[in-house]
Amino acid sequence: MIIYGKINLGRVDEVANICVMTNFFMLFFVPLIPLQSYYAISHSRFTDASPVMLYKGLCGKSVLIAYIRALTLLAVLAVAVIAVVESGHYGKPLHFTKSGQYTLLVLTGVAAALVGLATYAFERPHDRDAQKVREVAARVLGMAIDPCMVPHDVVKTLREKMDEELRARGFSTAEDVVENRDADCRANEVALVSLWSDGSPEGKRLCQVLLARLRESDPAAEFVR
C-alpha cells in the first residue's frame, strides 16, 4: 500500500506559542514537495500545530529544517537496519569481526542523530528585532506574527485597523508617533507593528527608534530583554 498525502513539518521560530510550519506533499511520511508555510498555534513539540494564518510564500528556514530532520531520521533508521542485516542474526548481538566498519557505522548514526537534534535550536527566532516585534504584535494583534511576513491582503487589513486605532489616539500616521516622544506605550507599540509591516528600509529605521523608546519606558518588559 502506498501512503501519500500532506504533512506539516519544519516547526521553527516559535514566539508566544505561535510557530512557523510548512505543509508538504509526502510519500511514506517523507516530505517531498513544500506547498505552503503558515503561522500555527504550537500546542507542544510532540503534537501537530493548528494553522492560524498563511505565511508569505514559503519559509526557507522551515523547509530546510524539515528536510534536514527527515534526512537525519532516515539516516539513523538506515544505520540501524544495516547493522542488523550485517550482523546476520536478527535480534542477536552484532559480531564485531569488522570492528572498523561497525565503528564507522555507529559514528554515522550518532552524527546523524546529533544533526537532527541540533535543528531544534532553531525553534526560537535568531533575529532579536523580529522576535521583539512579534512579541509586541501578540499584544497589538492578539497573535505573535511577523507583520511583514504575511500575504499582502492581510497586511493591508491589519494596517487599516492599526491606522484607525492611531487616529483614535490623535495621530494621523505611525510616523507621527515616532516624532512625538510623549506618545503613550500603546501608541508606540501599534506604530511599531504598523511600520514593521511596511518592510521598507525607512520603516525598519523608524522601528529602531520605537524599540529604543519602548526599552526606555519599560526596561523590564519581556520583548526588550
Buried (B, 14 or more C-beta within 10 A) or exposed (E): EEEEEEBBBBBBBBBBBBBBBBBBEBBEEBBEEBEBBBBBBBEEEEEBBEBEBBBBEBBEBBBBBBBBBBBBBEBBEBBEEBBBEBBEEEEEEBEEEEEEEBEEBEEBBEBBBEBBEEBEEBBEBEEEEBBBBBBBBBBBBEBBBBBBBBEEEBBEEBBEEBBEBBEEBEBEBBBBBBEBEEBEEEBBBBBBBBBBBBBEEEBBEBBEBBBEBBBEEEEEBEBBE
